[in-house]
Amino acid sequence: MKPTLSKPTLSKKPDAALDFAEANIKKARESRVFNAPEGYRRLTINLREDLHKKLKIAAIEQDSTATDIIMQLLEQELTRIFHGPHKKG
C-alpha cells in the first residue's frame, strides 16, 4: 500500500504542525546550494541594472568574478573609511 502524505492538523496530534515545520526546515537546510565557504558570509544586495551590467562586463574583461571585484572595492573603500586622513582617534 502506498503511503499518503497530508498536512498535519492540530486536532490529530498537538505537535504535528511543529514536527512538520521543523522537518521542512531541516530538509531546506540540507538542500541549500548556496552555502558560503568557511569564514565567509553571504550578502544579497539590489543593484541597478546598469551597475550590474558594468560589473559583469568588468569581470569578463578582467578575467575575474563579480565577487572578486566587489570584495576588492569593499576592501579599498573600508580601508579608506577606517584608516583615511579624516579618521579621528
HUURDA-V193975 format. One record per backbone hydrogen bond with DSSP energy under -0.5 kcal/mol. CO is the residue of the C=O (numbers start at 1). NH is the residue of the N-H. Records with the same first field share a line. If there is no record, write none. Layout:
BEGIN
CO = NH + NH
END
This chain:
BEGIN
9 = 12 + 13
13 = 16
15 = 19
16 = 20
17 = 21
18 = 22
19 = 23
20 = 24
21 = 25
22 = 26
23 = 27
24 = 28
25 = 29
26 = 30
27 = 31
28 = 32
29 = 32
33 = 35
37 = 40
45 = 47
48 = 52
49 = 53
50 = 54
51 = 55
52 = 56
53 = 57
54 = 58
55 = 59
56 = 60
57 = 61
58 = 62
59 = 64
60 = 63
65 = 69
66 = 70
67 = 71
68 = 72
69 = 73
70 = 74
71 = 75
72 = 76
73 = 77
74 = 78
75 = 79
76 = 80
77 = 81
78 = 82
79 = 83
80 = 84
84 = 87
END
